[in-house]
Amino acid sequence: MVTRDPFWQGKKVFLTGHTGFMGSWLALWLTELGAGITGFSLKPPTDPNLFELARVGDGLSSIIGDVRDCPAFSRALMESGPEIVFHLAAQPLVRRSYQDPVETYASNVMGTVHLLEAVRRTPQTRAVVVVTSDKCYENREWFWGYREDEAMGGYDPYSSSKGCAELVVSAMRRSFFNPADYSKHRVATATARAGNAIGGGDWSADRLIPDMAKNLLAGKATVIRSPRAVRPWQHVLEPIQGYLTLAKKLFLEGPAYAEGWNFGPADSDARPVSYIADRVTRLWGDGASWRLDAGEHPHEAHYLKLDCSKSMTRLGWSPRWDLDTALKKTAEWYKTYSVRPEGMREFTLQQIADYAGARL
Ligand SMILES: NC(=O)c1ccc[n+]([C@@H]2O[C@H](COP(=O)([O-])OP(=O)(O)OC[C@H]3O[C@@H](n4cnc5c(N)ncnc54)[C@H](O)[C@@H]3O)[C@@H](O)[C@H]2O)c1
């Protein structure tokens, strides 16, 4: 039997990016936990998308708006008066950031400034989780994992925008939400840095699993750009479990947790792109295949791993599904979608329940 954590029952939550891939999974999980959610973001970024397929909007109050529009964004947050905020809205793609660096920095950096400025004016808010990325670190192509206190950086506009968002949160925290003055402001702000999230319902351009899913459904071979690039792959529910754990700690224990946190997979699940492509191809069957794209591509990091010792020790968080399970769950999701797209809300909720087990 599933027991629900009573902490979330009736909590007022503000979630940006609720129409996106990760935001939809988080919104569904929060809905199951009984939270009252207001979502704020642009329309779903792809067609199809998980937000519409799983009818995510049924369980929350959805506002379509732009985090670059400071007055509208502030008004929405202040009027909803949340106790807990999750900030996921962003332009999340490396390749698109090369095509449109201005949009990327405006949404990812100024969007974060606008968020924290609005939080300053919202007396009910106690906990803020800003989602950045494993790419926020200055990548030295090391073989070991980055720790939370390592230098921010980023070669491409997306990665750098996430490093900048980290610096924004750090400066705003020191200036306005300083842990030393917690009794005056009562706001705890933290950042969360996850690896490459995989799972059903992602149709983003230039991401491995969505590219493969689209091609497999169309019966075409997938063209792979960087088969040797190593990434920390994990099911989308792993970092989401981390965001929920962190938000609860911030809410209940405040400044002790107001800092940056890594949420990545076990070391053995940092694998090359070719491994994932082979595994997905085998899981899918039906003559699925991939081939190498030998063309020229913009720079992307070759090697990226996270050290998650701090989250495991201090938050008690740890990954629950290994990479093989994550890939199986993802393949099952897209296969089910291919035969019964109208059943994806129930199917997605079932995967959340399978993941959460007795700890939902
Ligand atoms: N998917 C991953 O592997 C991964 C890994 C680490 C971090 N992240 C971060 O997680 C967050 C969610 O990523 P995702 O994979 O779900 O991406 P996504 O593209 O599926 O969703 C992005 C969401 O942000 C919204 N958005 C974009 N620009 C906006 C703007 N200017 N104003 C308001 N809303 C805007 C979109 O409408 C959508 O709801 C992002 O911050 C991303 O950087 C993702």
The ligand as an SDF file (V2000), in Angstrom:
LIG
                    3D

 44 48  0  0  0  0  0  0  0  0999 V2000
   15.9890   17.5060  -19.0580 N   0  0  0  0  0  0  0  0  0  0  0  0
   17.2060   17.4250  -18.5350 C   0  0  0  0  0  0  0  0  0  0  0  0
   17.9710   16.4990  -18.8000 O   0  0  0  0  0  0  0  0  0  0  0  0
   17.6710   18.4700  -17.5510 C   0  0  0  0  0  0  0  0  0  0  0  0
   18.8440   18.2360  -16.8350 C   0  0  0  0  0  0  0  0  0  0  0  0
   19.2760   19.1980  -15.9050 C   0  0  0  0  0  0  0  0  0  0  0  0
   18.5440   20.3490  -15.7210 C   0  0  0  0  0  0  0  0  0  0  0  0
   17.4040   20.5610  -16.4600 N   0  0  0  0  0  0  0  0  0  0  0  0
   16.6650   21.7910  -16.2090 C   0  0  0  0  0  0  0  0  0  0  0  0
   15.3500   21.4390  -15.8400 O   0  0  0  0  0  0  0  0  0  0  0  0
   14.4260   22.4360  -16.2740 C   0  0  0  0  0  0  0  0  0  0  0  0
   13.3250   21.8130  -17.1010 C   0  0  0  0  0  0  0  0  0  0  0  0
   13.8910   21.2210  -18.2560 O   0  0  0  0  0  0  0  0  0  0  0  0
   13.0390   20.3070  -19.2490 P   0  0  0  0  0  0  0  0  0  0  0  0
   13.9210   19.2420  -19.7200 O   0  0  0  0  0  0  0  0  0  0  0  0
   11.7520   19.9550  -18.6240 O   0  0  0  0  0  0  0  0  0  0  0  0
   12.7930   21.3380  -20.4450 O   0  0  0  0  0  0  0  0  0  0  0  0
   11.4440   21.6490  -21.2880 P   0  0  0  0  0  0  0  0  0  0  0  0
   11.8800   22.4150  -22.5000 O   0  0  0  0  0  0  0  0  0  0  0  0
   10.6580   20.4120  -21.4950 O   0  0  0  0  0  0  0  0  0  0  0  0
   10.6320   22.6150  -20.3250 O   0  0  0  0  0  0  0  0  0  0  0  0
   10.9900   23.9550  -20.1390 C   0  0  0  0  0  0  0  0  0  0  0  0
    9.8250   24.6720  -19.5130 C   0  0  0  0  0  0  0  0  0  0  0  0
   10.1890   26.0530  -19.3550 O   0  0  0  0  0  0  0  0  0  0  0  0
    9.2030   26.8630  -19.9980 C   0  0  0  0  0  0  0  0  0  0  0  0
    9.8580   28.0820  -20.4560 N   0  0  0  0  0  0  0  0  0  0  0  0
   10.9070   28.2240  -21.2970 C   0  0  0  0  0  0  0  0  0  0  0  0
   11.2010   29.5330  -21.4540 N   0  0  0  0  0  0  0  0  0  0  0  0
   10.3070   30.2250  -20.6870 C   0  0  0  0  0  0  0  0  0  0  0  0
   10.0800   31.5900  -20.4270 C   0  0  0  0  0  0  0  0  0  0  0  0
   10.8380   32.5420  -20.9810 N   0  0  0  0  0  0  0  0  0  0  0  0
    9.0550   31.9290  -19.6000 N   0  0  0  0  0  0  0  0  0  0  0  0
    8.2660   30.9920  -19.0270 C   0  0  0  0  0  0  0  0  0  0  0  0
    8.4360   29.6780  -19.2530 N   0  0  0  0  0  0  0  0  0  0  0  0
    9.4460   29.3080  -20.0660 C   0  0  0  0  0  0  0  0  0  0  0  0
    8.6270   26.0080  -21.0990 C   0  0  0  0  0  0  0  0  0  0  0  0
    7.3580   26.4870  -21.5020 O   0  0  0  0  0  0  0  0  0  0  0  0
    8.5600   24.6670  -20.3720 C   0  0  0  0  0  0  0  0  0  0  0  0
    7.4350   24.6440  -19.5290 O   0  0  0  0  0  0  0  0  0  0  0  0
   15.2580   23.4780  -17.0080 C   0  0  0  0  0  0  0  0  0  0  0  0
   15.5940   24.5050  -16.1080 O   0  0  0  0  0  0  0  0  0  0  0  0
   16.4940   22.6930  -17.4150 C   0  0  0  0  0  0  0  0  0  0  0  0
   17.5990   23.5400  -17.6320 O   0  0  0  0  0  0  0  0  0  0  0  0
   16.9420   19.6410  -17.3550 C   0  0  0  0  0  0  0  0  0  0  0  0
  1  2  1  0
  2  3  2  0
  2  4  1  0
  4  5  1  0
  4 44  2  0
  5  6  2  0
  6  7  1  0
  7  8  2  0
  8  9  1  0
  8 44  1  0
  9 10  1  0
  9 42  1  0
 10 11  1  0
 11 12  1  0
 11 40  1  0
 12 13  1  0
 13 14  1  0
 14 15  2  0
 14 16  1  0
 14 17  1  0
 17 18  1  0
 18 19  2  0
 18 20  1  0
 18 21  1  0
 21 22  1  0
 22 23  1  0
 23 24  1  0
 23 38  1  0
 24 25  1  0
 25 26  1  0
 25 36  1  0
 26 27  1  0
 26 35  1  0
 27 28  2  0
 28 29  1  0
 29 30  1  0
 29 35  2  0
 30 31  1  0
 30 32  2  0
 32 33  1  0
 33 34  2  0
 34 35  1  0
 36 37  1  0
 36 38  1  0
 38 39  1  0
 40 41  1  0
 40 42  1  0
 42 43  1  0
M  CHG  2   8   1  16  -1
M  END
$$$$
